[in-house]
Amino acid sequence: MVVIRLVVSGPKERLPEIQTAPEGVLDTLATYFLQNGMKINAAKTEMMVTPGPGARHVTPDPGARLVTPGPGARQVTPGPGARLVTPGPGARQVTPGPGARHVKPGPGARLVTPGPGARQVTPGPGARLVTPDPGARLVTPGPGARQVTPGPGARHVKPGPGVRLVTPGPGARLVTPDPGARLVTPDPGARLVTPGPGARQVTPGPGARQVTPGPGARLVTPDPGARLVTPGPGARPMEHLVLTPYPCGTTKN
């Protein structure tokens, strides 16, 4: 829905009663006003954008508060400042602009790329690629997501079951892939890394405080500086394990 407000000044006897009109008749009204010696100040405000099913391309302007494309929309690109973006199932590409607070694509979305400052990103099941930008606080892709790569500063990263690749950026505080994750590689500074059972490879970066892979992990390789590493039963190769919960130079009381 697009609302256009017209502020018209001129002879009172020539002013029409209609001062709010759909976008389609704007040119006709502007021509009428100008021909009668009136001045126009048109302010376009996009309050809500709700395309129907099958829309191929949806691009709301900046400041749109609610963007809800219907099922089958192929590409959704809200501008900066959009507060809520909820594409329907089957959307192939969802790219909200910076400042979007909540981004929740429906199931089947192939590519989800929220801009910087997005607070919550929750793609539905079947999302193939989820790549939040820096500063995203909560990233929770649904089951079947193939690749999850949150940017630096993500506080909580929790991909659903069946995720093949999880790579949180530096500064991620909590990384918890569900069972079946094949590769988990947090960057430096991750505080807690807990892959579920069946994870094939777990490689936390330097400075990870606690690494606890579940049973069946095939390869666990913490980098230097990891404080506590506890692989579950069935882990096959374990390299550079550091089992020192106490800082260097201290003794247990």
LOPA-233319 format. One record per residue: residue in one letter; x, y, z of N, C-alpha, C, O, CB in turn. Coordinates in steps of 0.2 Angstrom, whole numbers, padded with zeros to 4 digits, always signed. Atoms other than C-alpha are relative to their C-alpha. Glycine has a CB too. Example, Ala and Ser with C-alpha at 12.3 -4.5 7.8 and 13.67 -1.06 7.14 Angstrom:
BEGIN
a+0004-0006+0000+0062-0022+0039+0004+0006+0000+0009+0005+0003-0005+0000+0006/s-0004-0006-0001+0068-0005+0036-0004+0005+0003-0001+0011+0004+0002+0002-0007/
//
This chain:
BEGIN
m+0004-0006+0000+0000+0000+0000+0004+0006+0000+0009+0007+0004-0005+0000+0006/v-0004-0006+0000+0007+0017-0005-0004+0006+0001-0009+0006-0003+0004+0000-0007/v+0004-0006-0002+0000+0033+0002+0004+0006-0002+0009+0007+0000-0002+0000+0007/i-0003-0006+0002+0004+0049-0006-0004+0006+0002-0010+0007+0001+0000+0001-0008/r+0003-0006-0003+0000+0065+0003+0001+0006-0004+0007+0008-0005+0001+0001+0008/l-0002-0006+0004-0002+0081-0007-0002+0006+0005-0007+0007+0008-0005+0000-0006/v+0001-0006-0003+0000+0098+0001-0001+0006-0005+0004+0007-0008+0005+0002+0006/v+0001-0005+0006-0008+0111-0011-0002+0007+0003-0006+0007+0008-0006-0003-0004/s+0001-0007-0001-0008+0130-0010-0002+0003-0006+0001+0002-0011+0006+0003+0004/g+0002-0004+0005-0018+0141-0021-0007+0003+0001-0009+0003+0007+0000-0004-0007/p+0007-0003+0000-0035+0149-0025-0005-0005+0003-0005-0011+0001-0003+0003-0006/k+0004+0005-0003-0047+0141-0013-0006-0002-0004-0008-0008-0003-0003+0003+0007/e+0005+0002+0004-0061+0141-0026+0002-0006-0005-0003-0009-0008-0003+0006-0003/r-0003+0005+0005-0050+0129-0037+0002-0006+0003+0004-0011+0000+0005+0004-0004/l-0002+0006-0004-0045+0117-0023-0005-0005+0000-0010-0004+0002+0002+0002+0007/p+0005+0006+0000-0053+0100-0026+0000-0003+0008+0005-0001+0012+0002-0005-0005/e+0000+0003-0007-0058+0090-0010+0005-0006+0000+0006-0007+0006-0007-0002+0001/i-0004+0006-0001-0047+0075-0014+0007+0003+0001+0010+0006-0004+0000-0004-0007/q-0007-0001-0002-0030+0077-0006+0005-0006+0001+0011-0005+0002+0001+0005+0005/t-0004+0006-0001-0025+0059-0004-0002-0005-0006-0008-0006-0007-0001-0003+0007/a+0002+0004+0005-0025+0048-0019+0006-0006-0001+0011-0005+0001+0000+0004-0007/p-0005+0006+0001-0017+0031-0025+0006+0003-0005+0005+0008-0008-0003-0006-0004/e-0006-0002+0005+0000+0032-0035-0002+0001-0007+0001+0005-0011+0006-0004+0001/g+0001+0000+0007-0008+0029-0051-0003+0006-0003-0003+0007-0009-0005-0006-0002/v+0004-0006+0002-0018+0045-0052+0004+0006+0002+0002+0012+0001-0007+0001+0002/l-0004-0006-0002-0004+0056-0046+0002+0005-0006+0001+0011-0005+0007-0002+0003/d-0001-0005+0006+0001+0063-0063-0006+0004-0002-0005+0010-0004+0003-0005-0006/t+0006-0003+0002-0017+0067-0067-0001+0006+0005-0003+0011+0003-0006-0005+0000/l+0001-0005-0005-0019+0077-0051+0005+0005+0000+0003+0011+0000+0000-0003+0007/a-0005-0005+0001-0002+0086-0053-0001+0004-0006-0001+0010-0005+0007-0004+0000/t+0001-0004+0005-0007+0091-0070-0006+0005+0001-0005+0011-0001-0002-0004-0006/y+0006-0004-0002-0024+0098-0064+0002+0006+0004+0000+0012+0003-0005-0004+0003/f-0002-0006-0004-0016+0108-0050+0004+0005-0003+0003+0011-0002+0004-0003+0006/l-0005-0004+0003-0002+0115-0060-0004+0005-0005-0002+0011-0006+0006-0003-0004/q+0003-0004+0005-0014+0121-0074-0005+0005+0003-0006+0010+0000-0005-0005-0004/n+0005-0005-0003-0025+0130-0061+0004+0005+0005+0002+0008+0009-0005-0004+0004/g-0004-0005-0003-0010+0140-0054+0001-0002+0007+0002+0003+0012-0003+0007+0000/m-0001+0003-0007-0007+0129-0038+0007-0003+0001+0009-0005-0004-0006-0005+0002/k-0007+0003-0001+0009+0123-0030-0001-0006+0004-0006-0007+0008+0004+0005+0005/i+0001+0007-0003+0011+0105-0025+0006-0002+0004+0012+0000+0002-0001-0005-0006/n-0006+0003-0003+0022+0097-0012-0003-0007+0002-0007-0008+0007+0001+0004+0007/a+0002+0007-0001+0020+0078-0013+0005-0004+0004+0011-0003+0003-0001-0003-0007/a-0004+0004-0005+0026+0067+0001-0002-0007-0001-0008-0009+0001+0000+0002+0007/k+0001+0007+0001+0027+0048-0003+0002-0004+0006+0008-0003+0008+0003-0002-0007/t-0002+0004-0006+0026+0037+0012-0002-0007-0001-0008-0009-0003-0004+0003+0006/e+0002+0007+0001+0027+0018+0010-0001-0003+0007+0004-0004+0011+0006-0004-0004/m+0001+0002-0007+0019+0011+0026+0000-0008+0000+0003-0010+0005-0007+0002+0002/m+0000+0007+0000+0016-0007+0021+0000-0003-0007-0003+0000-0011-0006-0003+0004/v-0001+0003+0007+0021-0018+0006-0001-0007+0001+0002-0011+0005+0007+0002-0002/t+0002+0007-0001+0012-0034+0004-0001-0003-0007-0007-0003-0009-0006-0001+0005/p+0002+0003+0007+0014-0042-0014-0003-0006+0001-0002-0010+0006+0007+0000-0004/g+0004+0006+0000+0003-0056-0018+0005-0006-0002+0010-0005-0004-0006+0000-0005/p-0003+0006+0002+0008-0074-0022+0003+0001-0008-0001+0003-0012-0004-0006+0001/g-0003+0000+0006+0020-0076-0037+0004+0006-0002+0006+0006-0008-0006-0001-0005/a-0004-0006+0002+0028-0059-0037+0007-0002+0000+0010-0005+0004-0001+0005+0006/r-0007+0002+0001+0045-0061-0044+0005+0005+0003+0010+0002+0005+0001+0000-0008/h-0005-0005-0003+0054-0045-0038-0004+0005+0004-0008+0008+0002+0004+0003-0006/v+0003-0005-0005+0050-0035-0023+0005+0004+0003+0010+0002+0006-0004-0004+0006/t-0005-0004-0002+0060-0020-0019-0003+0007+0003-0004+0012+0000+0004+0003-0006/p+0003-0006-0003+0052-0008-0006+0005+0005+0001+0011+0004+0002-0003-0002+0007/d-0005-0005-0001+0060+0009-0004+0002+0000+0008-0001-0003+0012-0003+0007-0002/p-0002+0000-0007+0069+0014+0012-0006+0003+0005-0010+0007+0003+0006+0005+0001/g+0005-0002-0005+0058+0016+0028-0006-0004+0000-0010-0003+0004-0002+0007-0002/a+0006+0004+0000+0046+0003+0024+0000-0004+0006+0005-0007+0008+0000-0005-0006/r+0000+0003-0007+0040-0004+0041-0001-0008-0001+0002-0012+0003-0005+0003+0004/l+0002+0007+0001+0033-0021+0035+0000-0002-0007-0003+0001-0011-0008-0001+0003/v+0000+0003+0007+0037-0031+0020-0001-0007+0001+0002-0011+0004+0007+0001-0003/t+0002+0007+0000+0028-0047+0017-0002-0003-0007-0008-0003-0008-0006-0001+0005/p+0002+0003+0006+0029-0055+0000-0003-0006+0000-0002-0010+0005+0007+0000-0004/g+0004+0006+0000+0018-0069-0004+0004-0006-0002+0010-0005-0004-0006+0000-0004/p-0003+0006+0002+0023-0087-0008+0002+0000-0008-0002+0003-0012-0003-0006+0001/g-0003+0000+0007+0034-0089-0024+0004+0006-0002+0006+0006-0008-0006-0001-0005/a-0004-0006+0002+0042-0072-0024+0008-0002+0000+0010-0006+0004+0000+0005+0006/r-0007+0003+0002+0059-0075-0032+0006+0004+0004+0011+0002+0006+0001+0000-0007/q-0005-0004-0003+0069-0060-0025-0004+0006+0004-0008+0009+0002+0004+0004-0006/v+0003-0004-0005+0065-0049-0010+0006+0005+0002+0010+0002+0005-0004-0003+0006/t-0005-0005-0002+0076-0033-0007-0003+0006+0004-0003+0011+0000+0005+0001-0006/p+0003-0006-0003+0069-0021+0006+0006+0004+0001+0012+0002+0002-0003-0002+0007/g-0005-0005-0001+0078-0005+0008+0002+0001+0008-0001-0003+0012-0002+0007-0002/p-0002-0001-0007+0087+0001+0024-0006+0003+0005-0010+0007+0002+0006+0005+0001/g+0005-0003-0004+0076+0004+0039-0006-0005+0001-0010-0003+0005-0002+0007-0001/a+0006+0004+0000+0064-0010+0036+0000-0004+0007+0005-0007+0009+0000-0005-0006/r+0001+0003-0007+0058-0017+0053-0001-0007+0000+0002-0011+0004-0005+0004+0004/l+0003+0007+0000+0050-0033+0049+0000-0003-0008-0003+0000-0012-0006-0001+0003/v+0000+0003+0007+0054-0044+0033-0002-0007+0001+0002-0011+0004+0007+0002-0003/t+0002+0007+0000+0045-0060+0031-0002-0003-0007-0008-0003-0008-0006-0001+0005/p+0002+0003+0006+0045-0068+0014-0003-0006+0001-0002-0010+0005+0006+0000-0005/g+0003+0006+0000+0034-0082+0010+0004-0006-0002+0010-0005-0004-0007+0000-0004/p-0004+0006+0002+0039-0100+0006+0002+0000-0007-0002+0002-0011-0004-0006+0002/g-0002+0000+0007+0049-0102-0010+0004+0006-0002+0006+0006-0008-0006-0001-0004/a-0004-0005+0002+0058-0086-0010+0007-0002-0001+0010-0005+0003-0001+0006+0005/r-0006+0003+0001+0074-0089-0018+0006+0005+0003+0011+0002+0005+0001+0000-0008/q-0005-0005-0002+0084-0073-0013-0003+0005+0005-0008+0008+0003+0004+0003-0006/v+0002-0005-0004+0081-0062+0002+0006+0004+0003+0010+0001+0006-0004-0004+0006/t-0005-0004-0001+0092-0047+0005-0002+0006+0004-0003+0011+0000+0005+0001-0006/p+0002-0006-0003+0086-0035+0018+0006+0005+0001+0011+0003+0002-0003-0001+0007/g-0005-0006-0001+0095-0018+0020+0002+0000+0007+0000-0003+0011-0003+0006-0003/p-0003-0001-0007+0105-0012+0035-0005+0003+0004-0009+0007+0003+0006+0004+0000/g+0005-0003-0005+0095-0009+0051-0006-0005+0001-0010-0003+0005-0002+0007-0002/a+0006+0004-0001+0082-0023+0048+0001-0003+0007+0006-0007+0009+0000-0005-0006/r+0000+0003-0006+0077-0029+0065-0001-0007+0000+0002-0011+0004-0005+0004+0005/h+0002+0007+0000+0069-0045+0061-0001-0003-0007-0004+0000-0011-0007-0001+0004/v+0000+0003+0006+0072-0056+0046-0002-0007+0000+0002-0011+0004+0007+0001-0004/k+0003+0007-0001+0062-0072+0044-0002-0003-0007-0008-0003-0008-0005-0001+0006/p+0002+0003+0006+0062-0080+0027-0004-0007+0001-0002-0010+0005+0006-0001-0005/g+0004+0007+0000+0050-0095+0024+0004-0005-0002+0010-0005-0005-0006+0001-0004/p-0004+0006+0002+0055-0113+0020+0002+0001-0007-0003+0003-0011-0004-0006+0002/g-0002+0000+0007+0064-0115+0004+0004+0006-0003+0007+0006-0008-0006-0001-0004/a-0004-0006+0003+0074-0099+0003+0007-0002-0001+0010-0006+0004+0000+0006+0006/r-0007+0002+0001+0090-0102-0005+0006+0004+0002+0011+0002+0005+0001-0001-0008/l-0005-0004-0002+0100-0087-0001-0003+0006+0005-0008+0009+0003+0003+0004-0006/v+0003-0005-0005+0097-0076+0015+0006+0004+0002+0011+0001+0005-0003-0003+0006/t-0006-0004-0001+0109-0061+0017-0002+0006+0004-0003+0012+0000+0004+0002-0006/p+0002-0007-0003+0103-0048+0030+0006+0005+0001+0012+0003+0001-0002-0002+0007/g-0005-0005+0000+0112-0032+0031+0003+0001+0007+0000-0002+0012-0002+0007-0003/p-0003-0001-0007+0123-0025+0046-0005+0002+0004-0010+0007+0003+0006+0004-0001/g+0004-0003-0005+0114-0022+0062-0007-0004+0001-0011-0003+0005-0002+0007-0001/a+0005+0004-0001+0101-0036+0060+0000-0003+0006+0005-0006+0008-0001-0005-0006/r+0000+0003-0007+0096-0042+0077-0002-0007+0000+0001-0011+0004-0005+0004+0004/q+0002+0007+0000+0087-0058+0073+0000-0003-0007-0004+0001-0011-0006-0001+0004/v+0001+0003+0006+0089-0069+0058-0002-0007+0001+0002-0011+0004+0007+0000-0004/t+0002+0007-0001+0079-0085+0057-0003-0003-0007-0009-0003-0008-0006+0000+0005/p+0003+0003+0006+0078-0093+0040-0003-0007+0001-0002-0010+0006+0006-0001-0005/g+0004+0007+0000+0066-0108+0037+0004-0006-0002+0010-0005-0004-0007+0001-0003/p-0003+0006+0002+0070-0126+0034+0002+0000-0008-0002+0003-0012-0004-0006+0001/g-0002+0000+0007+0079-0129+0017+0004+0006-0002+0006+0006-0008-0006-0001-0004/a-0004-0005+0002+0089-0113+0017+0007-0003-0002+0010-0006+0002+0000+0006+0005/r-0006+0003+0002+0105-0117+0007+0006+0005+0003+0011+0002+0005+0000+0000-0007/l-0006-0004-0001+0116-0102+0011-0003+0006+0005-0008+0010+0003+0003+0003-0006/v+0002-0005-0005+0114-0090+0027+0006+0004+0002+0011+0001+0004-0004-0003+0006/t-0006-0004-0001+0126-0076+0028-0001+0007+0004-0002+0012+0000+0004+0001-0006/p+0001-0006-0003+0122-0063+0041+0006+0004+0001+0012+0002+0001-0003-0001+0007/d-0006-0005-0001+0133-0047+0042+0002+0001+0007-0001-0002+0011-0002+0006-0004/p-0002-0002-0007+0143-0041+0057-0005+0003+0004-0009+0007+0002+0006+0004+0000/g+0004-0003-0004+0133-0037+0072-0007-0004+0001-0010-0002+0006-0001+0007-0002/a+0006+0004-0001+0119-0050+0070+0000-0003+0007+0005-0006+0009-0001-0005-0005/r+0000+0003-0007+0114-0055+0088-0002-0007+0000+0001-0011+0004-0004+0004+0004/l+0002+0007-0001+0105-0071+0085-0001-0003-0007-0005+0000-0012-0007+0000+0004/v+0000+0003+0006+0107-0082+0070-0003-0008+0001+0001-0011+0004+0006+0000-0004/t+0002+0006-0001+0096-0098+0069-0003-0003-0006-0009-0003-0007-0006+0000+0006/p+0003+0003+0006+0094-0107+0052-0003-0006+0002-0002-0010+0007+0006-0001-0005/g+0004+0006-0001+0082-0120+0051+0003-0007-0003+0009-0006-0005-0007+0000-0004/p-0003+0006+0002+0085-0139+0047+0001+0000-0007-0003+0002-0011-0004-0006+0003/g-0002+0001+0007+0094-0143+0031+0004+0006-0003+0006+0005-0009-0007-0001-0004/a-0004-0005+0003+0103-0127+0029+0007-0003-0001+0010-0006+0003+0001+0006+0005/r-0006+0003+0002+0119-0131+0020+0006+0004+0002+0011+0001+0005+0001-0001-0008/q-0006-0004-0002+0131-0117+0024-0003+0006+0005-0007+0010+0003+0003+0003-0006/v+0002-0005-0005+0129-0105+0039+0007+0004+0002+0011+0001+0004-0003-0002+0007/t-0006-0003-0001+0142-0091+0040-0002+0007+0003-0002+0012+0000+0004+0001-0006/p+0001-0007-0003+0138-0077+0053+0006+0004+0000+0012+0002+0001-0003-0001+0007/g-0006-0004+0000+0149-0062+0053+0003+0001+0007+0000-0002+0012-0002+0007-0003/p-0003-0001-0006+0160-0056+0067-0005+0004+0005-0009+0008+0003+0006+0004+0000/g+0004-0003-0005+0151-0051+0083-0006-0004+0002-0010-0001+0006-0001+0007-0002/a+0006+0003-0001+0137-0063+0082+0000-0004+0007+0005-0007+0009-0001-0006-0005/r+0000+0002-0007+0132-0068+0100-0002-0007+0000+0001-0011+0004-0004+0004+0004/h+0003+0007-0001+0122-0084+0097-0001-0003-0007-0004+0000-0011-0006+0000+0004/v+0000+0004+0007+0124-0096+0082-0003-0007+0001+0001-0011+0005+0006+0001-0004/k+0003+0006-0001+0113-0111+0082-0003-0003-0006-0009-0002-0007-0005+0000+0006/p+0003+0003+0006+0111-0120+0065-0004-0006+0002-0003-0010+0007+0005-0002-0005/g+0005+0005-0001+0097-0133+0064+0004-0007-0002+0009-0007-0005-0006+0000-0004/p-0003+0006+0002+0100-0152+0061+0002-0001-0008-0002+0002-0012-0004-0006+0002/g-0002+0001+0007+0109-0157+0045+0004+0005-0003+0005+0005-0009-0007-0001-0004/v-0004-0005+0002+0119-0142+0043+0007-0003-0002+0010-0006+0002+0001+0006+0005/r-0007+0003+0002+0135-0146+0033+0006+0004+0002+0011+0001+0004+0000-0001-0008/l-0006-0004-0001+0146-0131+0036-0003+0006+0005-0007+0009+0003+0003+0003-0006/v+0002-0005-0005+0145-0119+0051+0007+0004+0001+0012+0001+0004-0003-0002+0007/t-0006-0004+0000+0158-0105+0051-0001+0007+0004-0002+0012+0000+0004+0001-0006/p+0001-0007-0003+0155-0091+0064+0006+0004+0000+0011+0002+0000-0003-0001+0008/g-0005-0004+0001+0165-0076+0063+0003+0002+0007+0001-0001+0012-0002+0007-0003/p-0003-0001-0006+0177-0069+0077-0005+0003+0005-0008+0008+0003+0006+0004-0001/g+0004-0004-0005+0169-0064+0093-0007-0004+0002-0010-0002+0006-0001+0007-0001/a+0006+0004-0002+0155-0077+0093+0000-0003+0007+0005-0006+0008-0001-0005-0006/r+0000+0002-0007+0150-0081+0110-0002-0007+0001+0001-0011+0005-0004+0005+0005/l+0003+0007+0000+0140-0097+0108-0001-0003-0007-0005+0000-0011-0007+0000+0004/v+0001+0003+0006+0140-0109+0094-0002-0007+0001+0002-0011+0005+0007+0000-0005/t+0003+0006-0002+0129-0124+0095-0003-0004-0006-0009-0003-0006-0005+0001+0006/p+0003+0003+0006+0127-0134+0079-0004-0007+0003-0002-0010+0008+0005-0002-0005/d+0003+0006-0001+0114-0148+0080+0003-0006-0003+0008-0006-0006-0008+0000-0002/p-0003+0007+0002+0117-0167+0077+0000+0000-0008-0004+0003-0011-0004-0006+0002/g-0001+0001+0007+0124-0171+0060+0004+0005-0004+0005+0005-0010-0007+0000-0004/a-0004-0005+0003+0134-0156+0057+0007-0003-0002+0010-0006+0002+0001+0006+0005/r-0006+0003+0003+0149-0161+0046+0006+0004+0002+0011+0001+0004-0001-0001-0007/l-0006-0004-0001+0161-0146+0048-0002+0006+0005-0007+0010+0003+0003+0002-0006/v+0001-0005-0005+0161-0134+0063+0007+0004+0001+0011+0001+0003-0003-0002+0007/t-0007-0004+0000+0175-0120+0062-0001+0007+0003-0002+0011-0001+0003+0000-0007/p+0001-0006-0003+0172-0106+0074+0007+0004-0001+0012+0001+0000-0002+0000+0007/d-0006-0004+0000+0184-0091+0072+0003+0002+0007+0000+0000+0012-0001+0006-0004/p-0003-0002-0006+0196-0084+0085-0005+0004+0005-0009+0008+0003+0006+0004-0001/g+0004-0004-0005+0187-0078+0101-0006-0004+0002-0010-0001+0007-0001+0007-0002/a+0006+0004-0002+0173-0091+0102+0001-0002+0007+0006-0006+0009-0001-0005-0005/r+0000+0002-0007+0169-0094+0120-0002-0007+0001+0001-0010+0005-0004+0005+0004/l+0002+0007-0001+0159-0110+0119-0002-0003-0007-0006+0000-0010-0007+0001+0005/v+0002+0004+0006+0158-0122+0105-0002-0007+0002+0002-0011+0005+0006+0000-0005/t+0003+0006-0002+0147-0137+0107-0004-0004-0006-0010-0003-0006-0005+0001+0006/p+0003+0003+0006+0144-0147+0091-0004-0006+0003-0002-0010+0008+0005-0002-0005/g+0004+0006-0002+0131-0161+0092+0003-0006-0002+0008-0006-0005-0007+0001-0003/p-0003+0007+0002+0134-0180+0090+0000+0000-0007-0005+0002-0011-0004-0005+0003/g-0001+0001+0007+0140-0185+0073+0004+0005-0004+0005+0004-0010-0007-0001-0003/a-0004-0005+0004+0150-0170+0069+0006-0003-0002+0010-0006+0002+0001+0006+0005/r-0006+0003+0003+0164-0175+0058+0006+0004+0001+0012+0000+0003-0001-0001-0007/q-0006-0004-0001+0176-0161+0060-0001+0006+0004-0006+0010+0003+0004+0002-0007/v+0001-0006-0004+0177-0148+0074+0007+0003+0001+0012+0000+0003-0002-0002+0007/t-0006-0003+0000+0191-0135+0073-0001+0007+0003-0002+0012-0001+0003+0001-0007/p+0001-0007-0003+0189-0120+0085+0006+0004-0001+0012+0001-0001-0002-0001+0007/g-0005-0005+0001+0200-0105+0082+0004+0001+0007+0002-0001+0012-0002+0006-0003/p-0004-0001-0006+0213-0099+0095-0004+0005+0005-0008+0009+0003+0007+0004-0002/g+0004-0004-0005+0206-0092+0111-0006-0003+0002-0010-0001+0007-0001+0007-0002/a+0007+0003-0002+0191-0104+0112+0001-0002+0007+0006-0006+0009-0001-0006-0005/r-0001+0001-0007+0188-0106+0131-0003-0007+0001+0000-0011+0005-0004+0004+0004/q+0003+0006-0001+0177-0122+0130-0002-0003-0007-0006+0000-0010-0005+0000+0005/v+0001+0004+0006+0176-0135+0116-0003-0007+0002+0001-0011+0005+0005-0001-0005/t+0003+0006-0002+0164-0150+0119-0003-0004-0006-0010-0003-0006-0005+0001+0006/p+0003+0003+0006+0161-0160+0103-0004-0007+0003-0002-0010+0008+0005-0003-0005/g+0004+0006-0002+0147-0174+0105+0003-0006-0002+0008-0007-0005-0007+0001-0002/p-0003+0007+0002+0150-0193+0103+0000-0001-0008-0005+0002-0011-0005-0005+0003/g+0000+0001+0007+0155-0198+0086+0004+0005-0004+0005+0004-0010-0006-0001-0003/a-0004-0005+0003+0166-0183+0082+0006-0003-0003+0010-0007+0001+0002+0006+0004/r-0005+0003+0003+0179-0189+0070+0007+0004+0000+0012+0000+0001-0001-0001-0008/l-0006-0004+0000+0192-0175+0070-0001+0006+0005-0006+0010+0003+0002+0002-0007/v+0001-0006-0004+0194-0162+0084+0007+0003+0001+0012+0000+0003-0002-0002+0008/t-0006-0003+0001+0208-0150+0082+0000+0007+0003-0001+0012-0001+0003+0000-0007/p+0000-0007-0003+0208-0135+0094+0006+0004-0001+0012+0001-0001-0002+0000+0007/d-0006-0004+0001+0220-0121+0090+0003+0002+0007+0000+0001+0012-0001+0006-0004/p-0003-0002-0006+0232-0114+0103-0004+0005+0004-0007+0010+0001+0007+0004-0001/g+0003-0005-0004+0225-0105+0118-0007-0003+0003-0010+0000+0007-0001+0006-0003/a+0006+0003-0002+0210-0117+0120+0001-0002+0007+0006-0006+0009-0002-0006-0005/r-0001+0001-0008+0207-0119+0139-0003-0007+0001+0001-0011+0005-0004+0005+0004/l+0003+0006-0001+0196-0134+0139-0003-0004-0006-0007-0001-0009-0006+0001+0006/v+0002+0003+0006+0193-0147+0126-0002-0007+0002+0002-0011+0005+0006-0001-0005/t+0003+0007-0003+0182-0163+0130-0004-0003-0006-0010-0002-0006-0005+0002+0006/p+0004+0004+0005+0178-0174+0115-0004-0005+0003-0002-0008+0008+0005-0002-0006/g+0004+0005-0002+0164-0186+0117+0003-0007-0002+0008-0007-0006-0007+0001-0002/p-0003+0007+0002+0166-0205+0115-0001-0001-0007-0006+0001-0011-0005-0005+0004/g+0000+0002+0007+0170-0212+0098+0004+0005-0004+0004+0004-0010-0007+0000-0002/a-0004-0005+0004+0181-0197+0093+0006-0004-0003+0009-0007+0001+0002+0006+0004/r-0006+0004+0003+0194-0204+0081+0007+0003+0001+0010+0001+0005-0002-0002-0007/p-0007-0003-0001+0209-0193+0079-0001+0007+0004-0006+0011+0003+0003+0002-0007/m+0000-0006-0004+0212-0179+0092+0007+0003+0000+0011-0001+0002-0003-0002+0007/e-0007-0003+0001+0226-0167+0089+0000+0006+0005-0005+0010+0005+0002+0002-0007/h-0001-0006-0004+0233-0154+0101-0005+0002+0005-0007+0007+0006+0001+0006-0005/l+0005-0001-0005+0221-0157+0115+0003+0003+0006+0009+0002+0008-0003-0007+0002/v-0003-0004-0006+0223-0145+0129-0005-0001+0006-0011+0002+0005+0001+0008-0002/l+0004+0001-0005+0215-0151+0145+0002+0004+0006+0004+0001+0011-0001-0008+0001/t-0002-0004-0006+0219-0137+0157-0005+0006+0002-0005+0011-0001+0007+0004-0002/p+0005-0005-0002+0204-0128+0165+0003+0005+0004-0001+0010+0005-0005-0004+0003/y-0003-0005-0004+0216-0119+0176+0005+0004-0004+0009+0002-0007+0003-0003+0007/p-0005-0004+0003+0226-0104+0170+0007-0002+0002+0009-0005+0007-0001+0007+0002/c-0007+0002-0001+0245-0107+0168+0003+0004+0006+0001+0010+0007+0004+0002-0006/g-0003-0004-0006+0255-0103+0184-0004-0001+0006-0002+0002+0011+0001+0007-0002/t+0004+0001-0006+0241-0108+0196-0001-0007+0002+0000-0011-0003-0007+0004-0001/t+0001+0007-0002+0237-0123+0206-0007-0001+0003-0010+0004+0005+0006-0002+0005/k+0007+0001-0003+0221-0131+0212+0001+0000+0007+0005-0003+0010-0002-0007-0003/n+0000+0000-0007+0217-0127+0230-0003-0006+0003-0003-0007+0009-0004+0006+0002/
//
